[in-house]
Amino acid sequence: MGLDDEEQNGGKVSHPGFLHSIARRPICAMNAPFNPLARGFYTVRDAARLIEVGSAQRIRGWLNGYPRRKVGPLLVRDYEPIGDAQEMSFLDLMEVRFVEHFRDIGVKPQTLRRCIEVAREKFQEDKPLLKQGVLFIPTDDRRKVVVEEVLKPVAKEHRDRKLWNLVDKNYEFNEFIEGSLARGLTFDPETEMASEWRPRQIEFPEVVIDPMVAYGQPVVPQGIPTGVLFDAWRAEGENAGAVADWFNVPVDQVRMAVGFEKLLKHEEGALAA
């Protein structure tokens, strides 16, 4: 049995002007290292909704570990858990996304756990596999190190045929990285870490997650969270024009937000079925 076998609602928008001013507010980049809200803020459900292949049950396991099996958490998080709350930063979300995509193609959880442990030891960083040059640039020497000294040895150690076949065939590995892990990501040239994510780049290329804007919630081009516009649209009897007037945004952006939220809800329902 694998380790993963354990284990917004809508509302009336009564003060759209206030919500508009708060929702679109960027957070000063200079404060990012000191202000946790500048790093984004996500619940387990947020993560499961935003990651196309996300499973809330698995994500809780990555965050909490499995105490009955004496297995600790997989991820080193930016926020310490408070009680039962399991909040994540933007980079935590990116790491969960990374792990979930590997699980979705059948890589064993034990293998993933060991890969991350070995990579941390080798690079002396908490989240080395998220760096652009480490996995996302085929010509970077660090990627060769990861493949030859982390992924292949661990796949062999755990007899994980799925991971071995993936990394042993360079074109398949490149296709997986580009088609799944790199899709929708923008990297900061200084830190090499993801700075923005378009969670449904193909269907909604203009809906962006930026931890510096609206506390990291998905936003339309004018910086209004899609969830805020969707709730306002429902409260206004699905009148996109009225919502556009309230928030002073083009009506196309309201429709974009509605379509994006509907897609997430449809995917969430399909996973639960």
C-alpha positions as CSV (number, residue, x, y, z in Angstrom):
1,M,0.0,0.0,0.0
2,G,1.4,3.4,-1.0
3,L,1.9,6.3,1.4
4,D,-0.8,8.2,-0.3
5,D,-3.5,5.7,0.6
6,E,-3.9,7.3,4.0
7,E,-5.0,9.7,4.2
8,Q,-15.5,29.3,-1.2
9,N,-18.4,29.2,-1.1
10,G,-20.4,31.8,-3.1
11,G,-21.8,34.8,-1.3
12,K,-23.4,38.2,-1.7
13,V,-21.0,41.0,-2.5
14,S,-22.3,43.8,-0.4
15,H,-19.4,46.3,-0.7
16,P,-17.9,45.9,-4.1
17,G,-15.8,49.1,-3.9
18,F,-14.1,47.9,-0.7
19,L,-13.5,44.4,-2.1
20,H,-12.1,45.9,-5.3
21,S,-9.6,48.1,-3.4
22,I,-8.4,45.2,-1.3
23,A,-8.5,42.4,-3.9
24,R,-6.3,44.1,-6.4
25,R,-3.8,45.5,-4.0
26,P,-0.2,44.6,-4.8
27,I,2.2,43.9,-1.9
28,C,5.4,45.8,-1.9
29,A,8.2,43.6,-3.2
30,M,10.6,45.1,-0.7
31,N,8.6,43.6,2.1
32,A,8.4,40.1,0.6
33,P,11.0,38.5,2.9
34,F,9.3,39.8,6.0
35,N,5.6,39.8,5.1
36,P,4.1,36.3,4.8
37,L,1.2,37.6,2.8
38,A,3.7,38.6,0.1
39,R,4.5,34.9,-0.3
40,G,0.9,33.9,-1.1
41,F,-1.5,32.0,1.1
42,Y,-3.2,28.7,0.1
43,T,-5.2,26.0,1.9
44,V,-5.1,22.3,1.0
45,R,-8.3,22.8,-0.9
46,D,-6.9,25.7,-2.8
47,A,-3.9,23.6,-3.8
48,A,-6.1,20.7,-4.9
49,R,-8.3,23.0,-7.0
50,L,-5.5,24.8,-8.7
51,I,-3.3,21.8,-9.5
52,E,-5.0,19.9,-12.3
53,V,-3.9,16.6,-11.0
54,G,-4.2,17.6,-7.3
55,S,-5.6,15.3,-4.6
56,A,-6.5,16.9,-1.2
57,Q,-5.9,13.6,0.6
58,R,-2.4,13.2,-0.9
59,I,-1.5,16.8,-0.3
60,R,-2.4,16.5,3.4
61,G,-0.1,13.5,3.5
62,W,2.8,15.5,1.9
63,L,2.3,18.3,4.5
64,N,1.6,16.2,7.6
65,G,3.4,12.9,7.0
66,Y,1.8,9.8,8.4
67,P,2.5,9.7,12.2
68,R,1.1,6.1,12.6
69,R,3.7,4.9,10.2
70,K,6.3,7.1,11.7
71,V,6.7,8.9,8.4
72,G,7.3,12.7,8.6
73,P,6.2,15.5,6.3
74,L,7.7,15.5,2.8
75,L,7.8,19.2,2.4
76,V,9.7,21.9,4.3
77,R,7.1,24.7,4.4
78,D,7.4,28.4,4.7
79,Y,4.6,28.6,7.3
80,E,4.5,26.7,10.5
81,P,1.1,24.9,10.9
82,I,-1.3,26.4,13.4
83,G,-3.5,23.8,15.0
84,D,-5.2,21.8,12.2
85,A,-4.7,24.6,9.6
86,Q,-2.3,23.6,6.8
87,E,-1.6,26.8,4.9
88,M,1.0,27.0,2.2
89,S,3.1,29.7,0.5
90,F,3.3,30.1,-3.2
91,L,6.6,28.2,-3.4
92,D,5.1,25.5,-1.1
93,L,2.2,25.3,-3.7
94,M,4.8,25.0,-6.5
95,E,6.5,22.1,-4.7
96,V,3.2,20.3,-4.1
97,R,2.4,20.8,-7.8
98,F,5.8,19.3,-8.7
99,V,5.2,16.2,-6.5
100,E,1.6,15.7,-7.7
101,H,2.6,15.7,-11.3
102,F,5.1,13.0,-10.7
103,R,2.6,11.0,-8.7
104,D,0.0,11.4,-11.5
105,I,2.3,9.5,-13.9
106,G,2.8,6.7,-11.4
107,V,6.1,7.5,-9.6
108,K,6.0,5.9,-6.2
109,P,5.6,8.2,-3.2
110,Q,8.6,6.6,-1.4
111,T,10.7,7.3,-4.5
112,L,9.6,10.9,-4.6
113,R,10.4,11.3,-0.9
114,R,13.9,10.0,-1.3
115,C,14.6,12.1,-4.4
116,I,13.7,15.2,-2.6
117,E,15.8,14.2,0.4
118,V,18.8,13.5,-1.7
119,A,18.4,16.7,-3.7
120,R,18.3,18.7,-0.5
121,E,21.4,17.1,0.7
122,K,23.3,17.6,-2.6
123,F,22.3,21.3,-3.1
124,Q,21.9,22.3,0.5
125,E,18.6,24.0,-0.1
126,D,15.0,23.3,1.0
127,K,13.5,23.4,-2.5
128,P,16.3,22.8,-5.0
129,L,14.2,21.0,-7.6
130,L,12.1,24.1,-8.1
131,K,15.0,26.1,-9.4
132,Q,14.8,26.9,-13.1
133,G,18.3,25.7,-14.0
134,V,18.1,22.5,-11.9
135,L,15.3,20.9,-13.9
136,F,13.8,23.2,-16.4
137,I,16.9,24.0,-18.6
138,P,18.1,20.9,-20.4
139,T,21.6,22.3,-21.0
140,D,22.3,23.4,-17.4
141,D,24.9,21.2,-15.6
142,R,22.8,21.0,-12.5
143,R,20.1,19.2,-14.4
144,K,22.6,16.6,-15.4
145,V,23.6,16.2,-11.8
146,V,19.9,15.8,-10.8
147,V,19.3,13.1,-13.4
148,E,22.5,11.2,-13.0
149,E,23.1,11.6,-9.2
150,V,19.6,11.9,-7.8
151,L,16.8,10.6,-10.0
152,K,18.4,7.6,-11.6
153,P,20.1,6.2,-8.5
154,V,16.9,6.6,-6.4
155,A,14.8,5.0,-9.2
156,K,17.2,2.1,-9.2
157,E,17.3,1.8,-5.4
158,H,13.4,1.8,-5.1
159,R,13.0,-0.3,-8.3
160,D,10.7,2.4,-9.6
161,R,10.3,1.5,-13.3
162,K,8.1,4.5,-14.1
163,L,10.7,7.0,-12.9
164,W,13.6,5.1,-14.4
165,N,11.9,4.9,-17.9
166,L,11.2,8.6,-17.7
167,V,14.7,9.8,-16.9
168,D,16.5,7.2,-19.0
169,K,14.9,8.5,-22.2
170,N,15.9,12.1,-22.5
171,Y,13.2,13.1,-25.0
172,E,10.4,11.7,-22.7
173,F,11.8,13.5,-19.7
174,N,12.1,16.8,-21.7
175,E,8.5,16.3,-22.9
176,F,7.3,15.7,-19.3
177,I,9.1,18.8,-17.9
178,E,7.9,21.1,-20.7
179,G,4.4,19.7,-21.0
180,S,3.6,19.4,-17.3
181,L,6.0,21.0,-14.9
182,A,7.1,24.1,-16.8
183,R,3.8,24.9,-18.3
184,G,2.5,28.3,-17.2
185,L,5.5,29.2,-15.1
186,T,7.5,32.4,-15.1
187,F,10.8,32.4,-13.3
188,D,12.6,35.2,-11.4
189,P,16.0,35.6,-13.1
190,E,17.7,36.4,-9.8
191,T,16.3,33.6,-7.5
192,E,15.6,31.2,-10.4
193,M,12.3,30.3,-8.5
194,A,8.9,30.5,-10.0
195,S,7.4,34.0,-9.6
196,E,4.1,33.6,-11.5
197,W,1.9,30.7,-12.6
198,R,-0.8,30.5,-15.1
199,P,-2.7,27.5,-13.8
200,R,-4.8,26.9,-16.9
201,Q,-2.5,28.5,-19.5
202,I,-4.2,26.8,-22.5
203,E,-7.8,27.7,-21.6
204,F,-7.2,31.0,-19.7
205,P,-3.7,32.3,-20.5
206,E,-4.4,35.7,-18.9
207,V,-5.4,34.4,-15.5
208,V,-2.3,34.6,-13.4
209,I,-1.2,33.7,-9.9
210,D,1.4,36.1,-8.5
211,P,2.1,35.9,-4.8
212,M,2.7,39.7,-4.8
213,V,-0.8,40.4,-6.0
214,A,-4.1,39.8,-4.2
215,Y,-2.3,37.5,-1.7
216,G,-1.6,35.0,-4.5
217,Q,-5.1,34.3,-5.6
218,P,-5.8,33.8,-9.4
219,V,-6.4,37.2,-10.9
220,V,-7.6,38.7,-14.3
221,P,-5.3,41.2,-16.0
222,Q,-6.5,44.1,-13.9
223,G,-5.6,42.4,-10.7
224,I,-9.1,41.3,-9.5
225,P,-9.3,37.8,-8.1
226,T,-11.4,35.5,-10.3
227,G,-13.2,34.2,-7.2
228,V,-14.3,37.8,-6.2
229,L,-15.7,38.4,-9.7
230,F,-17.4,35.1,-9.9
231,D,-19.1,35.6,-6.5
232,A,-20.2,39.1,-7.6
233,W,-21.5,37.6,-10.9
234,R,-23.6,35.1,-9.1
235,A,-24.9,37.7,-6.6
236,E,-25.9,40.0,-9.5
237,G,-28.0,37.3,-11.2
238,E,-25.2,36.3,-13.6
239,N,-25.1,39.9,-15.0
240,A,-21.5,40.3,-16.3
241,G,-22.1,43.9,-17.3
242,A,-23.2,45.0,-13.9
243,V,-20.1,43.3,-12.3
244,A,-17.9,45.0,-14.9
245,D,-19.4,48.4,-13.9
246,W,-18.9,47.7,-10.2
247,F,-15.3,46.8,-10.5
248,N,-14.4,49.1,-13.4
249,V,-13.1,46.2,-15.5
250,P,-13.8,45.2,-19.1
251,V,-16.8,42.8,-19.3
252,D,-14.5,40.3,-21.0
253,Q,-12.5,40.0,-17.9
254,V,-15.6,39.2,-15.8
255,R,-16.5,36.5,-18.3
256,M,-12.9,35.2,-18.2
257,A,-13.1,35.0,-14.4
258,V,-16.5,33.2,-14.5
259,G,-15.2,30.7,-17.1
260,F,-12.0,30.0,-15.1
261,E,-13.9,29.4,-11.8
262,K,-16.5,27.2,-13.6
263,L,-13.6,25.1,-15.0
264,L,-12.1,24.7,-11.6
265,K,-15.5,23.7,-10.1
266,H,-16.1,21.2,-12.9
267,E,-12.7,19.6,-12.4
268,E,-13.2,19.5,-8.7
269,G,-16.5,17.7,-9.2
270,A,-15.0,15.3,-11.6
271,L,-12.3,14.3,-9.2
272,A,-14.8,13.9,-6.4
273,A,-17.1,11.6,-8.5
